[in-house]
Amino acid sequence: MITLTDSALAAVNRFMGNMDKPVAGLRIRVEGGGCSGFKYGLKLEESPAEGDQIVDFNGLTLLIDETSAPLLNGVTMDFVENMEGSGFTFTNPNATNSCSCGKSFAC
């Protein structure tokens, strides 16, 4: 389904370790918006929602809603740090077009 690089996995675990409350997992979703039509959303969740696909990725629980699941199939999520800043990037084989920042796409 979805793959996280070692860098992305380490970054998520670091963010989860800084939370004051328990975290059930990382929600990864696709929603309308961005400069190409769809954008990725990430959120640490206290509990899964009804209908979520719950995926274990190397000990990290990923929460994916049923609408986002097909658009995330085959996606690789990375965490990049460089002189311009840091953040998560996505490589999506389902995308027919994406913006230069890598945060939105079209299918």
C-alpha positions as CSV (number, residue, x, y, z in Angstrom):
1,M,0.0,0.0,0.0
2,I,2.2,2.9,1.3
3,T,5.9,3.0,2.1
4,L,7.7,5.3,4.5
5,T,11.4,5.8,4.1
6,D,13.7,5.4,7.1
7,S,13.9,9.2,7.3
8,A,10.1,9.6,7.3
9,L,9.6,6.8,9.9
10,A,12.2,8.4,12.2
11,A,10.6,11.9,11.8
12,V,7.1,10.5,12.6
13,N,8.4,8.6,15.7
14,R,10.2,11.8,16.8
15,F,7.0,13.8,16.5
16,M,5.0,11.1,18.3
17,G,7.6,11.1,21.1
18,N,7.0,14.8,21.7
19,M,3.2,14.5,22.2
20,D,1.6,15.1,25.6
21,K,-1.2,12.7,25.0
22,P,-1.4,9.1,23.7
23,V,-1.3,8.6,19.9
24,A,-3.0,5.8,18.2
25,G,-1.3,6.4,14.9
26,L,-0.5,8.6,11.9
27,R,-3.4,9.5,9.7
28,I,-2.4,9.9,6.0
29,R,-5.1,11.2,3.8
30,V,-5.8,12.8,0.4
31,E,-8.1,15.7,0.2
32,G,-9.1,18.2,-2.4
33,G,-6.9,21.3,-2.7
34,G,-3.3,22.3,-3.5
35,C,-2.2,23.7,-6.8
36,S,-2.7,20.4,-8.7
37,G,-6.1,19.3,-7.4
38,F,-5.3,16.9,-4.5
39,K,-3.1,17.4,-1.4
40,Y,-1.8,15.2,1.3
41,G,-2.8,15.5,4.9
42,L,-1.0,14.2,7.9
43,K,-2.2,14.2,11.5
44,L,-1.3,12.3,14.7
45,E,-4.6,10.8,15.9
46,E,-5.7,9.7,19.4
47,S,-8.0,7.0,18.0
48,P,-8.9,5.5,14.6
49,A,-12.1,6.5,12.9
50,E,-14.8,4.1,11.8
51,G,-13.9,2.6,8.4
52,D,-10.2,3.3,8.7
53,Q,-7.7,0.9,7.2
54,I,-5.2,0.2,10.0
55,V,-1.8,-0.6,8.6
56,D,1.3,-1.5,10.6
57,F,4.5,-0.2,9.0
58,N,7.5,-1.3,11.0
59,G,5.8,-0.7,14.3
60,L,4.1,2.5,13.3
61,T,0.3,2.5,13.0
62,L,-1.0,4.2,9.8
63,L,-4.7,5.2,9.7
64,I,-6.0,5.6,6.2
65,D,-9.6,6.4,5.3
66,E,-11.3,4.3,2.6
67,T,-11.6,7.3,0.2
68,S,-7.8,8.0,0.4
69,A,-6.7,4.4,0.2
70,P,-6.8,4.0,-3.6
71,L,-5.0,7.3,-4.2
72,L,-2.2,6.3,-1.7
73,N,-1.6,2.8,-3.2
74,G,2.1,2.6,-4.1
75,V,3.0,6.0,-2.6
76,T,6.4,6.5,-0.9
77,M,6.6,9.1,1.8
78,D,9.9,10.6,2.7
79,F,11.2,13.3,5.1
80,V,13.7,15.7,3.6
81,E,15.9,18.2,5.4
82,N,17.9,20.7,3.4
83,M,19.0,24.4,3.4
84,E,15.5,25.4,2.2
85,G,13.8,23.7,5.1
86,S,12.4,20.3,6.1
87,G,9.2,18.4,5.5
88,F,7.5,15.3,4.2
89,T,7.5,14.6,0.4
90,F,5.5,12.1,-1.5
91,T,6.2,10.1,-4.6
92,N,2.9,8.9,-6.1
93,P,2.8,6.5,-9.1
94,N,-0.9,7.2,-9.5
95,A,-0.3,10.9,-10.1
96,T,-0.6,12.2,-13.7
97,N,0.7,15.6,-12.6
98,S,2.2,17.1,-9.5
99,C,3.4,20.5,-8.4
100,S,7.0,21.3,-8.0
101,C,6.8,21.3,-4.2
102,G,5.6,17.7,-4.2
103,K,2.7,18.4,-1.9
104,S,-0.1,18.2,-4.3
105,F,-1.0,16.1,-7.4
106,A,-3.6,15.2,-10.0
107,C,-4.9,11.8,-11.1
